[in-house]
Amino acid sequence: MSKLNIQLVTGLFVVIGIACFTYAAVTVGGASFTARPGYTLHARFTSISGLRVGGVVEAAGVRIGTVSGIEFDPDSYEAIVSLRINEGIPIQEDAIAAIRTQGIIGEKYVKITPGGFEELLGDGSEIFETESAISLEDLVSRYIFSSEG
């Protein structure tokens, strides 16, 4: 085998390896190159500590969407979180959006708890009932300082 053929085979092997690695990373990460059909909701929180764009939105333990955007409102000092909800998932007008942690120190996600109203939220609507993130540091410091004395 000539030196050129060995280099060609090696280069081809490396390109195929990179393609396989990229495919696996995208598949495992749940990323998509096309927008999923669905609709966007907004929710305001006083604290979203640790929540990131691309985070999971779930209801009843099932992934129903993703966090599509996070903005800061300087007038109210609140975070406005945009949630991309998958098509066919109804969210009631009085639903509750809460920021939770997977496990003790896991990723932050948005948990949707259904409401009892029959009216449903549409594209661009806002969820008014929210529960902000609980900071582990705040809980530990409250415990330490409350036990002194």
GUNU-131418 format. One line per field, with one value per residue: residue in one letter; x, y negated, z of N, C-alpha, C in turn. Coordinates in pm, 1 decimal. Each point is the difference from the previous one (the first is absolute). Example, Ala and Ser with C-alpha at 12.3 -4.5 7.8 and 13.67 -1.06 7.14 Angstrom:
<atoms>
rest = (A/S)
n_east = (1319.0/-35.0)
n_north = (569.0/-105.0)
n_up = (780.0/-72.0)
ca_east = (-89.0/82.0)
ca_north = (-119.0/-119.0)
ca_up = (0.0/6.0)
c_east = (90.0/-77.0)
c_north = (-120.0/-109.0)
c_up = (0.0/73.0)
</atoms>
This chain:
<atoms>
rest = (M/S/K/L/N/I/Q/L/V/T/G/L/F/V/V/I/G/I/A/C/F/T/Y/A/A/V/T/V/G/G/A/S/F/T/A/R/P/G/Y/T/L/H/A/R/F/T/S/I/S/G/L/R/V/G/G/V/V/E/A/A/G/V/R/I/G/T/V/S/G/I/E/F/D/P/D/S/Y/E/A/I/V/S/L/R/I/N/E/G/I/P/I/Q/E/D/A/I/A/A/I/R/T/Q/G/I/I/G/E/K/Y/V/K/I/T/P/G/G/F/E/E/L/L/G/D/G/S/E/I/F/E/T/E/S/A/I/S/L/E/D/L/V/S/R/Y/I/F/S/S/E/G)
n_east = (84.2/-32.9/90.0/-34.4/-5.6/108.6/49.8/-41.8/36.9/112.1/10.5/-36.4/82.1/84.6/-30.7/0.6/111.5/40.2/-43.7/50.7/110.0/-5.0/-31.0/90.8/81.8/-40.3/4.9/108.7/47.1/-68.9/108.7/-51.3/16.6/-115.8/-80.2/-24.6/-105.6/-55.5/-1.1/9.2/38.9/-40.7/100.5/-41.7/129.7/-1.2/13.7/94.4/62.8/87.8/-115.2/2.9/30.3/-102.3/-27.7/-31.3/-113.6/-49.2/-87.1/-33.2/118.3/-80.2/101.3/-45.4/125.5/45.0/99.2/-72.0/-18.1/96.0/-82.5/62.6/-101.2/67.8/-121.6/-22.9/123.7/-57.6/10.7/-0.1/-62.4/51.1/-116.7/71.1/-133.3/19.2/-19.0/-124.6/80.8/-118.2/7.9/-57.4/-96.6/-39.5/74.0/83.2/89.2/74.3/102.3/41.1/57.4/66.6/-48.5/104.8/93.3/-110.8/-33.7/-18.1/-128.8/-93.5/-67.5/-85.1/-75.9/-84.2/-83.5/-102.4/45.0/-105.7/17.5/45.7/129.6/13.1/45.1/108.0/-79.7/-43.9/84.9/-106.6/-35.1/99.5/95.0/74.7/123.9/24.8/66.6/81.2/73.4/-115.2/-39.0/122.6/8.6/-126.7/32.8/113.7/-55.0/-96.6/101.8/56.9/53.7)
n_north = (117.3/-94.9/-92.8/-32.9/128.7/16.4/-112.6/44.4/123.9/-47.9/-85.8/98.5/77.6/-102.2/-26.8/130.1/5.0/-112.0/48.9/116.5/-61.8/-80.0/102.8/70.9/-103.4/-20.1/129.1/21.6/-111.5/66.2/-40.8/-104.8/26.4/55.7/-103.9/44.8/59.4/-113.5/-44.2/-132.7/26.4/-95.9/-6.4/-71.4/-9.1/-0.3/132.7/9.4/-23.4/2.3/-58.3/82.0/-75.9/69.5/-54.0/99.5/11.4/32.6/97.1/33.5/-61.2/-56.5/7.8/-125.0/-38.4/-119.1/-44.8/-90.5/-63.5/-83.6/-88.6/-114.1/-19.3/-108.2/-11.5/130.0/-0.3/46.2/131.8/-23.0/114.3/25.5/62.7/86.1/2.3/132.1/16.1/-33.8/-79.7/22.9/-131.1/28.3/-89.8/87.1/47.3/79.2/-96.2/105.2/-63.3/115.8/82.5/57.8/68.5/24.5/30.4/47.8/19.4/-127.9/13.1/-16.2/5.6/54.3/-61.7/92.0/-82.9/-63.7/-115.1/-26.1/-131.6/5.8/4.7/-108.3/0.8/-24.9/89.3/-47.8/76.7/-30.8/124.8/-50.8/90.9/-90.4/-2.3/112.2/-92.9/98.3/-100.0/-54.0/121.4/24.6/-121.5/16.7/124.3/-41.7/-109.2/84.7/86.8/-116.0/-12.7)
n_up = (0.0/-82.5/20.7/-125.2/-29.1/74.7/-51.6/-116.9/27.7/52.3/-98.2/-82.0/66.6/1.1/-126.8/-23.3/71.6/-58.4/-114.7/34.0/44.7/-105.5/-76.5/66.7/-7.5/-124.6/-26.2/71.3/-53.0/-89.0/-62.4/-61.0/-128.1/26.8/-12.4/122.5/-54.7/28.2/124.7/15.3/124.4/81.6/85.9/104.8/31.9/133.3/-17.1/-93.6/110.8/-101.2/-28.7/-104.9/-105.9/-44.9/118.5/78.3/-67.7/119.9/-22.0/122.0/3.7/-91.7/-85.3/17.1/21.7/-40.2/74.5/-65.1/114.3/40.1/55.8/21.4/85.4/-41.4/-53.2/-16.1/-52.1/-109.1/-1.1/-130.4/24.2/-119.8/-7.0/-71.0/-7.7/5.8/-128.8/25.5/70.2/56.5/19.7/117.3/-1.3/93.0/-98.6/67.6/-19.0/29.8/53.1/-46.3/86.1/-99.8/102.4/78.0/-89.0/-53.2/-126.4/-27.0/27.6/-92.9/113.8/-87.2/90.0/-46.6/-56.8/49.7/-52.7/-71.9/25.3/-123.6/28.9/-73.9/-123.2/73.9/57.1/116.4/64.8/73.7/22.4/72.8/6.9/61.5/-47.1/65.2/63.3/-32.1/-49.8/-42.9/-38.7/-46.4/-51.6/-38.9/-34.7/-53.5/-54.0/-32.4/-17.1/-35.2/115.6)
ca_east = (-84.2/83.8/-13.8/-118.0/-118.5/-8.3/-46.8/-139.3/-80.7/3.9/-83.5/-139.1/-35.0/-15.9/-122.9/-113.6/-3.2/-52.5/-142.2/-69.2/3.0/-93.2/-135.3/-28.1/-12.6/-125.8/-110.0/-5.3/-32.0/-137.6/-3.6/-64.5/35.4/-125.2/-88.1/-112.6/-126.9/-50.8/-32.8/83.9/-60.6/94.8/-22.4/88.5/50.5/88.6/131.9/8.6/136.4/46.6/-78.5/69.1/-69.1/14.2/-42.3/-119.9/-130.2/-68.3/-125.5/-18.7/124.1/20.0/48.0/-102.5/51.7/132.8/16.3/48.4/60.6/-0.2/27.5/-12.9/-84.8/56.4/-104.9/-55.0/109.4/-39.8/45.4/-108.7/43.2/-82.8/-11.4/-50.5/-80.5/-23.9/-133.5/-95.4/2.7/-79.2/36.0/-112.5/25.2/42.6/110.5/109.5/135.2/94.8/136.4/40.2/131.6/1.9/87.9/43.3/77.2/-11.1/-40.5/-127.6/-100.1/-128.4/-106.3/-133.7/-106.4/-123.7/-102.3/-133.6/-82.4/-15.9/65.0/138.1/90.7/39.9/132.4/31.7/-65.8/85.9/-38.7/10.5/34.9/136.6/79.3/139.5/99.4/44.5/146.6/56.1/83.4/-87.9/-51.9/107.8/32.5/-111.0/12.4/116.9/-19.8/-114.6/36.7/88.9/-63.6)
ca_north = (-117.3/-119.6/-98.4/-80.5/79.6/8.2/-130.3/-13.6/86.6/-59.5/-120.2/43.1/56.9/-111.8/-72.2/84.0/-2.7/-129.9/-1.3/88.2/-66.4/-112.6/56.6/52.4/-112.9/-68.8/90.0/14.1/-130.4/-36.0/-118.5/17.3/-107.3/-57.5/-40.2/89.2/-72.7/-25.7/-139.5/-60.8/-63.1/-78.8/1.3/-91.5/55.0/-90.0/62.2/120.8/43.9/124.2/41.4/-37.5/18.9/139.6/82.8/80.9/-34.2/127.9/11.9/138.7/72.1/21.4/-120.0/-55.6/-117.1/-47.9/-142.5/-55.1/-130.9/-60.3/-143.4/-71.8/-118.4/-93.3/-73.9/79.4/81.3/139.3/71.8/46.3/125.6/45.3/145.1/55.2/116.9/85.6/-2.8/97.0/2.2/-113.4/-58.1/-79.3/-139.9/-12.8/92.0/-54.8/28.4/-3.9/40.5/109.7/57.7/144.9/50.3/-99.0/-107.3/22.6/-110.2/-65.5/16.6/-62.3/98.4/-56.4/68.8/-41.8/-67.7/56.4/-74.2/59.5/-86.5/37.5/-105.1/6.7/-49.0/-133.2/-25.3/1.0/76.1/-98.0/67.3/53.1/23.2/-21.4/99.5/-0.8/1.0/88.6/-81.3/-71.6/95.3/37.1/-114.2/-16.3/105.5/-27.2/-118.2/18.2/92.9/-68.8/-84.9)
ca_up = (0.0/-9.2/107.1/-29.8/34.7/146.4/46.5/-41.8/86.7/133.8/-4.2/-11.3/129.7/93.9/-37.1/39.5/146.8/42.2/-34.8/95.9/129.9/-7.3/-0.7/133.4/92.4/-27.8/34.7/145.1/55.3/-31.9/-84.9/-128.9/-92.2/-47.3/109.0/22.1/-0.4/133.7/27.8/101.9/116.8/77.9/144.8/72.7/124.6/73.9/-4.3/-84.1/27.9/-60.2/-117.9/-123.5/-127.4/-39.8/112.8/-18.9/56.5/15.0/75.5/42.4/-22.9/-142.9/-70.5/-89.0/-69.2/38.0/27.9/-126.5/18.3/133.4/-5.5/126.3/-6.6/97.7/69.8/110.0/54.7/-12.7/-118.8/-86.2/-60.4/-111.7/-2.0/-126.5/35.0/-116.0/-58.5/52.0/146.0/49.4/129.3/48.6/33.0/139.1/26.4/79.6/-50.0/111.6/-32.7/88.5/-23.7/-15.2/105.1/98.8/-64.8/-143.6/-88.4/25.9/-104.7/30.6/21.4/-19.6/71.6/-65.6/77.7/-9.9/-95.1/-132.5/-97.8/-27.6/-44.0/-140.5/-35.1/49.4/128.6/117.7/119.0/108.1/124.9/-10.9/121.0/-37.2/39.6/138.8/1.8/101.4/87.9/91.8/97.1/91.7/85.7/95.0/99.0/84.9/82.3/88.8/107.6/92.1/100.7)
c_east = (89.1/-30.6/-125.5/-127.6/-19.4/-52.5/-146.4/-91.9/-5.8/-88.7/-147.5/-50.3/-25.1/-128.6/-123.8/-13.8/-58.1/-150.3/-80.4/-7.1/-100.1/-144.4/-38.9/-20.3/-132.4/-118.0/-14.7/-40.5/-141.7/-12.5/-67.8/36.3/-124.3/-86.2/-115.7/-127.9/-50.8/-33.7/83.0/-85.1/108.9/-37.3/102.5/38.0/87.1/142.3/-5.3/136.8/32.3/-78.6/69.0/-90.8/29.7/-39.9/-133.8/-121.5/-74.9/-128.7/-17.7/124.0/33.1/43.5/-105.8/48.9/138.5/-5.8/62.2/63.2/-10.5/39.4/-16.6/-84.7/49.9/-105.3/-51.7/106.4/-38.5/61.8/-122.9/52.3/-99.1/6.9/-58.8/-67.5/-30.6/-146.0/-87.4/-1.0/-78.3/48.1/-116.1/44.1/53.0/110.7/108.3/132.9/96.7/137.3/44.6/139.0/-13.8/100.7/41.2/74.2/-1.6/-38.7/-134.2/-92.6/-127.8/-105.2/-133.5/-100.2/-131.3/-96.4/-135.4/-89.8/-10.3/69.2/146.8/81.9/37.9/138.6/18.4/-63.6/100.0/-60.2/22.7/39.3/137.3/60.1/146.5/89.7/35.0/152.0/49.6/86.0/-84.8/-54.3/105.4/31.8/-111.7/10.2/114.4/-27.5/-120.8/34.6/97.4/-80.7/-64.2)
c_north = (-124.2/-96.3/-85.1/74.8/10.2/-131.4/-22.0/82.2/-57.3/-124.4/33.1/56.0/-110.5/-76.5/79.1/1.4/-129.9/-8.1/85.4/-64.2/-116.0/48.7/48.9/-113.6/-73.2/86.1/11.9/-131.6/-45.0/-122.8/32.8/-118.3/-65.1/-33.8/98.3/-81.7/-15.5/-146.4/-48.6/-62.4/-76.8/8.9/-90.9/62.5/-103.6/56.0/124.9/64.2/136.7/49.0/-51.4/19.2/141.6/94.7/66.4/-67.2/131.7/-14.6/147.9/85.1/26.1/-131.3/-47.2/-122.2/-35.7/-148.7/-61.4/-138.1/-48.4/-145.8/-59.8/-124.4/-99.2/-78.2/76.4/81.1/146.8/59.0/44.7/120.7/37.8/152.2/44.3/132.5/79.1/-6.4/109.2/11.5/-121.1/-45.2/-91.0/-139.6/-17.0/99.3/-71.6/43.4/-17.2/45.1/100.5/49.0/150.8/54.3/-112.1/-116.2/16.4/-126.0/-57.8/24.2/-69.5/109.5/-72.2/87.6/-48.1/-68.7/66.5/-71.6/74.2/-83.0/38.4/-121.2/21.7/-57.6/-143.5/-34.2/7.6/86.8/-93.4/62.8/64.2/20.8/-5.7/111.3/-16.2/14.1/87.4/-78.4/-75.7/92.9/37.6/-115.8/-27.1/102.2/-29.5/-116.3/12.4/92.2/-64.0/-75.5/76.5)
c_up = (0.0/114.2/-19.5/38.0/150.7/56.5/-35.4/89.0/140.9/6.4/-7.1/132.4/103.1/-28.7/41.6/152.4/52.9/-29.1/98.1/137.7/3.1/3.7/139.8/100.0/-18.5/43.0/151.2/65.0/-28.7/-87.7/-132.0/-87.6/-60.3/120.0/12.4/-6.4/142.7/16.7/118.1/109.4/73.5/147.6/65.1/133.9/69.5/4.4/-86.8/15.5/-58.8/-120.0/-125.2/-120.9/-47.2/110.9/-27.5/62.2/9.4/79.4/29.2/-28.2/-145.3/-64.7/-98.5/-75.4/49.0/34.1/-124.4/14.1/142.8/-16.7/138.9/-21.7/105.6/77.2/122.0/73.7/4.3/-126.5/-77.1/-75.4/-109.6/-6.7/-132.8/33.1/-127.3/-44.9/62.2/151.2/51.1/137.9/41.7/42.3/142.4/37.8/79.9/-62.8/116.5/-47.9/105.3/-39.3/-12.8/100.3/93.2/-65.3/-151.5/-75.6/44.4/-118.5/42.5/7.6/-14.6/75.6/-58.8/96.0/-21.6/-99.5/-131.9/-107.6/-13.8/-43.1/-145.3/-19.8/47.8/133.1/114.7/109.6/118.1/133.4/-14.7/138.1/-40.2/51.4/147.2/-1.6/115.1/98.3/101.5/108.6/103.4/93.8/100.1/112.1/96.3/94.5/93.9/116.7/99.4/104.0/101.9)
</atoms>
